[in-house]
Amino acid sequence: MDLFFGNAVPAPFKPLILDGVVTSGLGTRVAFQWIQDRWPDIVRAPDVAPVDILTGLAAKMTSRSQIEALRAWLAEPTRTRYLEAVEPVLAAALITAAWAERDLKVLNEWLAKVT
């Protein structure tokens, strides 16, 4: 993911790197940790839009705990402007997480009945 920095990857293709990483729960956690670790570099990079990176991550989150962790991290005073920009995506992700939790509960109830 460090290919974001420098000229190794053309700017239009940089979001594809993140999209490829966040296709699973583990990838989402790894990407979030990378964003936290490299945040100063991300903000200073001339051809990387921090809001695009954050919305790309938030849109793929599927658990309430991940969403709340990102929200808490963005609530830090130096990052609140990003929280405002990403909040609609976080709200949509929370809805998806709630659906997944509901569906998992219903599936487990059904499995308990048929087994």
C-alpha positions in Angstrom: 0.0 0.0 0.0 3.0 2.3 0.3 2.8 2.5 -3.5 0.4 5.4 -2.8 3.5 7.6 -2.3 5.8 8.5 -5.1 5.4 7.9 -8.8 5.3 4.1 -8.8 1.6 4.1 -9.4 -0.2 6.8 -11.5 -2.6 8.9 -9.5 -5.8 7.6 -11.2 -4.9 4.0 -10.2 -4.1 4.6 -6.5 -7.7 4.1 -5.3 -7.6 0.6 -6.9 -4.9 -0.4 -4.5 -7.1 0.4 -1.5 -10.2 -1.1 -3.2 -8.3 -4.4 -3.6 -7.2 -4.5 0.0 -10.5 -3.7 1.6 -12.4 -6.6 0.0 -12.5 -8.6 3.3 -12.8 -7.9 7.0 -9.1 -8.6 7.5 -8.2 -6.3 4.6 -10.4 -3.5 6.1 -8.6 -3.8 9.4 -5.2 -3.8 7.7 -6.1 -0.8 5.6 -7.4 1.2 8.6 -4.2 0.5 10.5 -2.2 1.6 7.5 -4.2 4.8 7.2 -3.6 5.5 10.9 0.1 4.8 10.6 0.6 6.8 7.4 -1.9 9.6 8.1 0.7 12.4 8.0 2.0 11.2 4.7 -1.5 10.7 3.3 -2.5 14.3 4.1 0.8 15.7 2.6 0.7 13.7 -0.5 -0.1 16.0 -3.5 -1.9 13.4 -5.6 -3.8 11.6 -2.9 -7.2 12.8 -1.6 -7.6 11.8 2.1 -11.4 12.0 1.9 -11.4 9.6 -1.0 -9.3 7.1 0.9 -11.5 7.4 4.0 -14.7 7.1 2.1 -13.4 4.1 0.2 -12.5 2.4 3.5 -15.8 3.4 5.3 -17.9 2.1 2.4 -16.4 -1.4 2.8 -16.7 -1.7 6.5 -19.2 -4.3 7.6 -19.1 -4.3 11.4 -20.2 -1.8 13.9 -17.0 -2.0 15.9 -14.9 -1.1 12.8 -17.2 1.8 11.9 -17.2 3.1 15.5 -13.4 2.8 15.6 -13.0 4.9 12.4 -15.6 7.4 13.7 -13.7 7.7 17.0 -10.3 8.1 15.2 -11.8 10.8 13.0 -13.3 12.6 16.0 -9.8 13.7 17.1 -9.7 17.5 16.7 -7.2 17.6 13.9 -9.3 15.2 11.8 -12.9 16.4 12.5 -13.3 18.0 9.1 -12.7 14.6 7.5 -15.4 13.1 9.9 -17.9 15.6 8.6 -17.1 14.6 5.0 -17.2 10.8 5.7 -20.2 10.7 8.0 -22.8 10.0 5.3 -20.7 7.0 4.2 -20.3 5.8 7.8 -24.1 6.1 8.3 -24.8 4.0 5.3 -22.2 1.4 6.4 -23.9 1.2 9.8 -27.2 0.4 8.1 -25.4 -2.4 6.1 -23.8 -3.7 9.3 -27.2 -3.7 11.1 -28.7 -5.7 8.2 -25.9 -8.2 8.3 -26.4 -8.6 12.1 -30.1 -9.1 11.7 -29.7 -11.6 8.8 -27.1 -13.6 10.8 -29.4 -13.8 13.7 -32.3 -15.0 11.5 -30.1 -17.5 9.8 -28.8 -18.9 13.1 -32.4 -19.2 14.4 -33.4 -21.0 11.2 -30.4 -23.4 11.4 -31.2 -24.2 15.0 -34.7 -25.2 14.0 -33.7 -27.4 11.0 -30.8 -29.2 12.7 
